[in-house]
Amino acid sequence: MEIPEKLVKLRYHILATLILSATILSLITVAPRFMNLLAYFWPLLLSTALVLALVFFFAKTSPLPATDSSLDNSLLDYVAGPQDPPLDSAHNKFD
């Protein structure tokens, strides 16, 4: 009688182990092989690698941008558009 009581205590552990084992077994038998995936996706992987190589090449060979912050601020102001003044008592238009 002692063994069934221990099995009842461990029923969730046994169930989780069975589900995990079935999942791993189904992934091994049903999932495509790595070489099939590589054969299908090699153009995408190659083009991504070439683009990254070009990005690193241009990052190394291009000169660093000027540190003048006025250029950066004017660009940010252009992108952000006109800004309304803050709505506090010091900037109230109706006083």
C-alpha positions, 0 to 999 in steps of 0.5 A: 500500500505504500507504493500507490500512496507515493505514486499519488504524491508524485503524479504531477511530476510523472505527468510533467515528465511524460509530457516533456518526453513526448514533446522532445520525441515528437520534435526529434521525429517530426521537425525538419533536419538542420541541413534542410533548414540551412538549404532553404534559408541560405540566401537570406543568411548570406544576404544578411551577413553581407549587409552586416559586413558592409555596415561594419566596413563603412563604420570603420572607413567613414570619418567620424561626424563633427562634434558640433552640437548645433547641427544636431539640434537643428536637425532635431528641431526640424524633425520635432517641428514647432514646439508650443511654449509650456503652459505655466503661469510665467508663460500665460498668453492671457495675462 
